[in-house]
Amino acid sequence: MSKEDDNDENLYHESMQNAYILITKKLSFNDLFEYNGCSLPFPPKKKVSNKVFDNLIDYFCTLEEYEKCAELKKIKESKKKITII
């Protein structure tokens, strides 16, 4: 794996972690932005789509982080309109 591929993988992982943190309201967007710049796998000003939820759930399932999967599934099924900013 090249260094560029490794950097891309790290950025992807960070964006998925950030999405989880924001969707579950563990931190606000501003707090997370101050902490790490806040890369995200979706536009933060738009409603979080079901496809984003599905991608996050699949990602955390591959990492065997099932608690995160369950929490995201519960939020997705609540049908609340989730926006980040």
N, C-alpha and C positions, 0 to 999 in steps of 0.2 A: 504494500500500500504506500502510495506516495505521500509526501508531507501535505500536499494540497488536498488529497482525498481525506487525510486524517483531520485537517482543519475543517473541511466541509462536514465531516461526520460529527465533530465536536460542536460546530455551530448548530447543526440540526438537533442534536441532543439538547443543547442549551435552549433552543427555541421551544422544543416540546416541554421541557421542564418549566420554562417561563409561562407557557400557555396554561399548564396545570396550576401553577401558583396563582395566576390571575383569575382563572375561571372559578377556582375554589375559594377565592378571596383570602388567600393566605397573606398576600401583600397587595397594596394598591399599585396601580400602574406607575405612579410617580416614585413610590418607594423602590420598586423593582428597577425602574429606569436609573435611579441614582446608584443602585447597587451594581448593576452589570450592563447597562445600556439597553437591555430588554429587546433582544431579537425575538421575533414571533413567527409562527408558521401561517399567519393570517393577518389581514389588515385590522389594526386595533380599533378603528372607528366604526367598523361594521358589526352587525349582529353575528355572533358565533354560529356558524351553520352546523347542521347535522353531520355533514361530511367532515368538518373539522373535528367534531366530537368523535366520529368513527375512526378517523386517523389517529387521534390521541389515544383512544382506547386500544386500538390495534398495536400502537407503538409500545404502550406500557405493558400490554399482554406479552409481547415478545421479550420484554425485560423481566417478566414474571413479577411485576409490581401490581398485584391483583387488587390491593386496597385502593390504589389510584384509579384503576379501571372501574371498580364498583362505585367510587365517589363520582367519577365523571358520568357514568351511566345513569346514576340517580339524578344528577343535575340535568342531563339531556332529557330524561323522561319526565321531568317536572314541567317541561314546556315553557319555562321562564325564558323571557327574552334576555339573553346574556350579551352585554356589550362591555368592552374594556374601558374605553374612554369616551 
